[in-house]
Amino acid sequence: MSEIKAYDKAANKFHDSLDINSLPITSWDMYAPHFVAVCKNYKDIESLSLLAETNEWSYQSHFANELLHKQQVIVVTDPQLKIVHATKNIIDMNGYEPHEIIGKRPTIFQGADTCKETTGAIRKAVQSKTPFETIILNYRKDGSTYKCWIKGEPVFNTSGEVVNFIAYEKEVA
């Protein structure tokens, strides 16, 4: 018990020597949401790395950079364009949980005001197995719209076959 009192006394003396007026614990209120997001992103990085290994991707994407630094959403489809993976941060962009869109096509995000010319250009790039980058009007789960920057590309395995398509996405103004 005397050790605890000595610790408390030392902590108090240290705190009094600082030029701060609040408890340091208040910084946790600001840091905690970021910490939770980083933990989710690391789980996504592990899942994406496993997907890349399982499908024998011919290159290793920089998932950590895309998720942690650029704060992008990553959506991966199979060759038939059915979603096989979406990062957990997708909910912040469009309100969908990853499990709600697995097995569906990315057209789930399109609606009446989505530009047909843009969707046609995306379709052409996918069919020709070439990378693309565009901004498209998408729809959230609640029906509201948002502009989405998408950088998509085919993913080839070590045998040169398309095994996935990957899209890096971010809401833009």
C-alpha positions in Angstrom: 0.0 0.0 0.0 2.9 2.4 0.8 4.2 1.8 -2.8 0.9 3.0 -4.3 1.0 6.1 -2.1 4.6 6.8 -3.1 3.6 6.3 -6.8 0.6 8.7 -6.4 2.8 11.3 -4.7 5.5 11.0 -7.4 2.8 11.2 -10.2 1.3 14.3 -8.5 4.7 16.0 -8.1 5.4 15.3 -11.8 2.0 16.6 -12.9 2.4 19.7 -10.8 5.8 20.4 -12.5 4.1 20.5 -15.9 2.5 23.5 -17.5 -0.8 21.8 -18.2 -4.1 22.4 -16.7 -6.0 19.2 -17.7 -5.4 15.6 -17.1 -3.5 13.8 -19.9 -6.2 11.2 -20.0 -8.4 13.6 -22.0 -6.2 13.0 -25.0 -7.5 9.5 -25.1 -10.9 10.8 -26.1 -9.4 12.2 -29.3 -7.0 9.3 -29.9 -9.4 6.4 -29.2 -11.4 6.6 -32.4 -8.2 6.8 -34.4 -6.8 3.8 -32.5 -9.9 1.7 -33.3 -9.7 2.7 -37.0 -6.0 1.7 -37.2 -6.8 -1.7 -35.6 -9.5 -2.3 -38.1 -7.2 -1.3 -40.9 -4.6 -3.7 -39.8 -7.1 -6.5 -39.8 -8.1 -5.5 -43.4 -4.4 -5.5 -44.4 -4.0 -9.0 -43.1 -7.1 -10.2 -45.0 -6.0 -8.5 -48.2 -2.6 -10.0 -47.9 -4.1 -13.4 -47.4 -6.3 -12.9 -50.5 -3.3 -11.9 -52.5 -1.4 -14.9 -51.4 -4.2 -17.3 -51.9 -4.9 -16.0 -55.5 -1.2 -15.8 -56.2 -1.2 -12.2 -57.2 1.7 -11.3 -59.4 2.4 -8.2 -57.4 2.0 -7.0 -53.8 -0.1 -3.9 -53.4 0.7 -1.4 -50.8 -2.4 -1.9 -48.7 -1.0 -0.2 -45.6 -0.2 3.0 -47.5 -3.6 3.0 -49.2 -5.5 2.4 -45.9 -3.5 4.0 -43.2 -2.0 7.0 -45.0 -4.3 7.8 -47.9 -7.4 6.6 -45.9 -8.9 5.0 -49.0 -11.5 2.2 -49.2 -10.4 -0.9 -51.0 -12.9 -3.1 -52.8 -11.9 -6.4 -54.5 -14.0 -8.4 -56.9 -13.6 -11.7 -58.6 -13.3 -11.9 -62.4 -17.1 -11.9 -62.7 -17.2 -8.6 -60.7 -18.7 -10.0 -57.6 -17.3 -8.3 -54.5 -15.1 -10.7 -52.4 -13.6 -8.1 -50.0 -14.3 -4.6 -48.9 -12.4 -2.8 -46.2 -14.2 -2.0 -43.0 -13.9 1.8 -43.6 -16.4 1.5 -46.4 -19.2 2.1 -43.9 -17.8 5.6 -43.3 -18.1 6.4 -47.0 -21.4 4.9 -48.0 -23.1 3.3 -44.9 -22.6 -0.3 -46.0 -21.0 -2.9 -43.8 -18.6 -5.1 -45.8 -20.7 -8.2 -45.1 -23.7 -6.5 -46.7 -22.1 -6.2 -50.1 -20.0 -9.4 -50.3 -21.3 -11.4 -53.3 -22.9 -8.3 -54.9 -21.7 -6.3 -57.8 -20.3 -2.7 -57.5 -23.4 -1.5 -59.4 -25.1 -1.7 -56.0 -23.7 1.8 -55.4 -25.2 3.2 -58.6 -28.5 4.9 -59.2 -30.7 7.0 -61.4 -28.3 10.0 -61.6 -25.1 7.9 -62.0 -23.5 9.0 -65.3 -24.0 6.2 -68.0 -21.0 7.5 -69.9 -18.8 7.0 -66.8 -20.1 3.6 -66.1 -19.6 2.7 -69.8 -16.0 3.8 -69.6 -15.5 1.7 -66.5 -17.1 -1.3 -68.1 -14.9 -0.9 -71.2 -11.7 -0.7 -69.0 -12.8 -3.9 -67.1 -13.6 -5.8 -70.3 -10.2 -4.8 -71.8 -8.5 -5.6 -68.5 -6.9 -2.1 -68.3 -6.5 0.2 -65.3 -8.9 3.2 -65.0 -9.3 6.3 -62.8 -12.5 8.3 -62.6 -15.0 10.1 -60.4 -18.5 8.8 -60.4 -21.8 9.7 -58.6 -22.6 6.9 -56.2 -25.4 6.2 -53.8 -25.1 5.5 -50.1 -27.2 2.9 -48.3 -29.6 5.7 -47.2 -30.1 6.8 -50.8 -28.1 10.0 -50.6 -25.4 10.6 -53.2 -21.7 11.2 -53.0 -18.9 11.7 -55.5 -16.5 8.8 -55.5 -13.0 8.8 -56.9 -12.1 5.3 -58.1 -8.8 4.0 -59.2 -9.4 0.4 -60.5 -7.2 -2.2 -62.1 -7.1 -5.9 -62.9 -5.1 -8.1 -60.7 -3.2 -10.9 -62.5 -1.8 -14.0 -60.9 1.6 -15.4 -61.5 0.3 -17.3 -64.6 -0.9 -14.1 -66.2 -4.6 -14.7 -65.6 -7.0 -12.1 -64.2 -8.0 -13.4 -60.8 -9.4 -10.2 -59.2 -10.1 -6.5 -59.8 -9.2 -4.0 -57.2 -10.5 -0.6 -56.7 -9.2 2.1 -54.4 -11.9 4.6 -53.5 -12.4 7.8 -51.7 -15.2 10.3 -51.3 -14.4 13.6 -52.9 -16.1 17.0 -52.9 
